[in-house]
Amino acid sequence: MEFSIPFVIPIQSHSATLARVNHDFIPYLPWLGGLLGLLCLWAALRSARKQRLIDDLPTSKTTGVFIGLVELKGTAESEQPFTSFLAEQPCVYYSWSVQEQWSRTVTETYTDNDGRAQTRTRTESGWTTVAEGGESQLFYLQDDCGVILLRPEGAKLETQTIFSETCTPLNALYYGKGPSGAVMNSDLIRRFTEEAIVLHAPLYVIGQARERQDIVAPEIAADKSAPLFLISTRSEKEVSSSYGWGEWGWGFFGLILSLAGIFLFEKQNLSGENWIIVALVGVGYLMIAALGWVWMVYNSVVDLRQRVRQAWSQVDVQLKRRHDLIPNLVQTIQGLRDYEKNLQTELAGLRTELTATGPGQPGPDFHSCARTLIAVAERYPELKTQESFLNLQNNLSDTEQRIALARGYFNDIATYYNTRLEIVPDRFVAGLLAMKPEALMTVDGFERAPVEVSLA
């Protein structure tokens, strides 16, 4: 259905007015082009910094997550997943929208340069969102070692499209999932889309790890100091590549804007192309881009060095945990073993007293034995020695695994750091701080005294 909306635009000499506006705007073209170019350059450097962060951060296991920025890979899991609105799939997060198409014909009357009234018609069209919604929850990321809690609030979510369909009222979906009303000038066409993180979907996560409030375990949550909090259904390679394209795209676009402002200004004022000035502007932009790149690389290498130092400290933290935890567990088991030994001795004595009566001898004092058994039962703990040994075995295995993961993480991030110091052109920037490679951790080169487990 089309509607004709006539109206009059009182324009006296439309072209002359436009020319005057352009003439007044020309002096600001170089400044505007330069400002927009610098903004694009800033966006390019920001994308480059995030790409380097993704490339330089080793992937951690869930059981090896320590406090700080971490990178994880796994699947999305939840005990009580949502059912998405449109696709009706189990999800940990989803958002949906319904858009309706509209179009209209507009007729306008204006006065041309000769003072004559003219009429022209144009068609306008677009999409209007008529309904939307979604749900989000805390969920877990699971890998081959365990699970870790994710708090998606504040994260950049890169979801996947699980439903997309365009239909007319002849389709039951049109009114079944959409509103009963219609927008003005509707074409009676609706587009249904839904984005989600489905249950068991592969995830790539970068975020700040912190201690949970309810139990002794880490979680990934938003943090103002973290350079990136990303939960993506794309792979690490795809995410890194997108930031790489952003770096080059924004950088090239900024150069074009800077040159365009100068080119248009010089063309209007000098009635010709002053290629020397345009070239100088291009060289200046590239120099600023080079300085910005050096600044970005310098900060990223310093940040990487700090993460290497943090990884080294985490190894000592895990060794300290082993040194303090294991002896206490062994001492507890020794106490339980001695307790059960004494208990079995007492029970054997009672059993002997009950059975060591001969003919013509007085019988046992059952009341005395009963009181002794009650006292023994009250002192007997619910803990079992077998369970305590299993607990010790599990803690020994978990502790050694934590130490192995901490050492492996240190070697990984130290390798990234050493590589940055050797490749060109990063090595020249690293030379400004006289940075030196970090030695990798080896069995012979780095060892702490192990905790001896002896129950003798």
N, C-alpha and C positions, 0 to 999 in steps of 0.2 A: 504494500500500500504506500503511495507516495503523497506527500503534502507539499504544496507550493506556498512559500512564505515570502511575499514581496516586501521589500523595504528599500528606502532611499538612503544612499550615503552621500552627504553633501560635500563633495570634493571639488575644489576649484583648482584646475590644472594639476591633475594627479602626478604626472611625470615631473613637473617643476618642483612640486613639494618633495617628491622622493629624491630628486637631485640635490635639493638644498639640505635634506637630512644627511645624505651621503657625504656632501662636502663638509658639513660640520663634524661628521664622525671620522673623517679621514685622519686628522692629526692623532687620534687615539689608537689607530690600527697597530702601530708598532708596539705600544705598551700592552694593548690587549693580547696581541699575538704572543708577546714575550711572556706575559703572565700565564696564559693558557699553556704555553710550552713548558714552563717551569713546573706547573701542576702535573702535567703529563709525565715529566721527568721524575718527579717525586713518586708518582704511582709506579713508574717502571722500576725505580730503585727499591721500592717497598716489595714489589713482586719478586725481584731478584733476591732480596734478603730472605723471604719466606722459602724460596726454592732452595737456597743454600742450607737453610735450617733443616728442611726435609731431607736433603741429600746427606747432610753431615750427622744426623741423629740416628744411632743404631736402634734396631727394633728390640724391645725388651720382652721377656716372658712375664706373664701375670704374677708368677711367684717371685720374680726378681725385680718387681717394681719398687723403687725407693722414692723418697720425697724429692720432688723436683720435676722438671719437664721430661716427659717420656713419650716414646712412640710405641704403639701396640698394633697388633694385627690379630684378628679372631672373628668370631661370629656373634651376632646379637642374640641374647637369650633373656627370657623372662618367664617367671612362674605363672603369671596371670597376664598374658598378652591381650591387646585390644583386637577387636574385629573391625577392620576398616569399613568406612561408610559405603563406598562405591564398589570396590573390588571384593569386599567381604573376605579379606585375607588376614591371618593373624599377624599383628604388627606390634612393635614397641613404640612407634611414632608414625603418625599419618596426618596429612592435611589435604582437604579437597575443596574444590570450587566449581561453581556453575556459572557460566557466562552466556549471555544472550546477545545475539546480533541484531543491530538496528541500522536503518539507512533512511535518508530523507533527501528530498530535492529542494534546494534553496534558490530562489530567484531574487536577484538584487538589481537595483537601478542606480546608475551613477552618471556623472557629467564628464564628458571627455575633454580634451584640450581645446576643442573648437566650441565648447559650450553646448554641445548637443547631448540630450539625454539618451543613454544607452542601457540596454538590459542584457544581463548574462545569467546563465543558470549553471549551478554546480551541484554535485551529489556528495553528500557527507555520509559516512558510515563508520561503524565501530562496534566494540564489544563492551558490555556492561556486566559487572559481576552482580548476580542476583541472589546468590547463596554461597556460603563457605563455612568451613569448620575444621575440626581436627582434635587430636588428643596426643598427649605426651606423658611419659612416665620414666621413672628411674629403671634402668635395666643393666644387664651384665654383659661384659665382653668375655668370651671364653676362647682359650687356646688349648694347646695340647698339655699345658701344665696346670691350669686352673681357671678361675674366674676373677674378675675385678669389677666393682660397681662403677657405673658411669652416671653422672648427673648432667643431662644434656642442656639444662638451662644455661643460656649465655654462649653456647657453642655455635659455630658455623656448621650447619647441617647440610650435607650434600646427599640428597635422597635419590631414589630411583622412581621413575614413573611406572605405576602399576595399573593405571586405568586412564584411558583417553578415548573419548567417543563423541562424535558430533551427530545430532539427530534432530528430527522434526517431531511434532505432536503425534505422528503416526506410531512412533516408538513408545513403548510403555515406560521407558526410562525418562522421557521428557517430563512427565508429571509425577512419576513414581518417586524420583529422587530430587526433583526440582520443585520450585514454588508454583502455586496455581495461577498467580497473576502474570502480567506481561509488562515489559517496559514500553515506553512511548515509541512509536514508529518501529515496532518489532518486526523482524523478518521471520519470526517463528522458527528460529534455528538456535539450538543451544549446544554448548560445548562443555562436556563433563571431564574433569581431569583430577587425578589423585596422585600425590607424591607420598612415599612412605619408606620406612626402614622395616622390612618384613622380618619375621622371626627366622633365625638361623642365617640371615644375610651376612656375607663377608663384609667386614668393616676395617677401615684404616683410621686410626685415632692418634692425634697428637694433643696433649694437654698436660696440665699441672697435676701431679699426684700429691695427695695430702692424706693425713690420718683420718679414718672414719670416727664419728662420735659415738656410735653404738657398740662397735667391737674393735678389737685390735687388728686392723687391716687397712690397706690403702684404698683410696677411691680417686677417680679422675673428675675434677670439677672446674668451674670457671675461676680464674684468678686474674686480677688486674695486672699483675706483674708478668704474666705469661705472654710471650710474643705471639702465640697462636693456640687456639683451641678449636680443633677441627674433628668432626665425626663424619666420615665419608664412606659411601658405598663404592667409591672408585678405588682402584689400586694405588699404591704409592707411586708407581711410574706415571700413571695418568695424572695424579695430582701435581707431581713435580713438573710434568710437561706443560700443564695448564698455566702454572706460574711462570715458566720459561717463555711461553708465547706472550703472556701478559707483559713481561719485561721488554721484549723486543717490540711488541705492538705499541705500547704506550710511549716508548722511547722514540720510535719512528714518527708516530703521530704528533708528538711534541715538537720534533724538528720541522715537520711540515707546517704546523701552526705558526711557529716562530718565523719561518721564511715567508709564509704567505702574508703576514702582517707587514713586513718590510717591503715585500714585492709590490703589494697594492699601494702602499704609501708612496713609494718612489715612482711608480707608474703614473699616479695621479698628479704628483707635484712636478715631475721632471719631464713628463710626456715621453718617457722611454724607460728601458730597463737598465737600472744601475747595478750591474752584476757584481761589481766590486763590493758594494755595501751588503748585498745579499750574501755574498761569499763570506764576508767578515762576520755577519750574524750567524751563518752556519758554523763557522769555525769556533765562534764564541760559545755557541750551544754545545758543540762537541767537547770543548774544554771544560765547561761546567759539568757535563755528563761524566767526563773522565774523573774529575775531582770528586763528584758524588759517588762514582763507582769505587774509588780508592777509599773513601770514607766508609762505604758500606762493607767492603771487604775487610778493612782494618777492624771494624767493630765485630764482624762475624768471626774472625779468627781469634780475637780476644775472648769472645763469648765461648768459642769452642775450647780454648785453653782452660777457661774456668770450669767447664763441664768435665774436662779430663781430671782436674784437681778434685772436683766433687766425686767423680767415680772412684778415684783412689781412696778418698776418705770413707766411702761406703764399704770398701773392702775391709778397712780397719774396724768399721762399725760391726760388720758381721763376724769378724774374728773375736772382737770383744764380747759379742753376744754368745758365741760358742764357749769362750773362756769362763763366762759367768753362769751360763745355764746348765751345761752338762755336769759339772761337779755337784751342783745342788740337786739335780735329778738322781745322780748316783748315790748321794748321801741319803736321800729320801728312800730309795729302794733298799739300801743297806739297813735302814731303820725298820722298814716293813719286814725284811727278811728276818732280822733278829727278833722282831716282835712275834712273828708266826712260829719261829723256832721255840721261843719260850712258851708260846701258847700250846704247841704240840706236846711239849714236855709236861705241862700241867695236865693236859687231857690224858696223856698216857699214865700219869700217876693216879688220877681219879679212876681210870679204867682198871688199874691194878688193884686199887683199894676195893672196888666193887666185886672183883672176881677172886681175890686171895683169901677166902674164908673156908676153913676145913670143917669136918664133922666135929660136933661138940664145942665149936668155937662161936663166940658171939658174932652176929651178923653185922653188915656195914650200917653206918649211920646215914640213911637215905636223906634225911633232912639236912644234914651237914653238906652232903654232896650236892644237893639241889641248890643250896645257897651259894656254893662255890661255882657251880655252872652258870647261875644267874649273873654272878660277878664277872665271870669270864666273858659271857655274852655281851654284857654292857661295855666291856673294854675292847671288844673285837670290832675293828673298823669295817666299813663296807668296802673299802678298797681291797682289791685282790692283788697278790704279788704278780700273777701272770699278766694282768692288765697293766701294772706298773712297768714291767719289762717291755711290753709292747709299746707303751708310751715312750720309754727311753729309746727304743729302736726307731720309732717314727721321728722323734726329735733329732736323733743323730743323723738320720737320712735327710730330714728337712734342712738342718743346719748346714750340712755339707753341700747340699744343693744350692742354698742361698749363697754360700761362699763361692761356689763354682760359677754361679750366674753373675755375681758381683765382679769376679775376676774376668769373666768373659766379656762383660759389658765394658770394663775398663780397657781391655785389649782392643775391642772394637772401636770405641770412640778415640782411643789413642792412635789407632791406625788411620782413622779419618783425619785426625789432627796432623799426623806426620805427613800424610799425603798432601794436605793443603800447603804445608811448608816446602814441598818439593816441586809442585806443579807451577808452571808459568801461566799467568803473571802473578799468582798469589805469593810466590816466594819473595818477590821484590817488596811487596807490601809488608810481609812478615819480617823482612829484614829491618824495617824501621824500628821494631821492638827487640831486635836481636833474639827472636824466638828460636828455641832449640827443640829438636824432636824428643819425644818421651820414650823411654825404654819400656818395652812390653814386659808383662809379668810372665815369668817362667817358673817351673817347679824348682829348678836349681837356683835361680837368681832371686826368687822371692818366696820365703817360707816363714811361717810363724810356728812356734812350738805347739804341737797338737796336744789336746787334752786327753790324758790317759784315763781310760775307763776300766776300773778294776773293782770287782765286787768281793775280792778276797778278804 
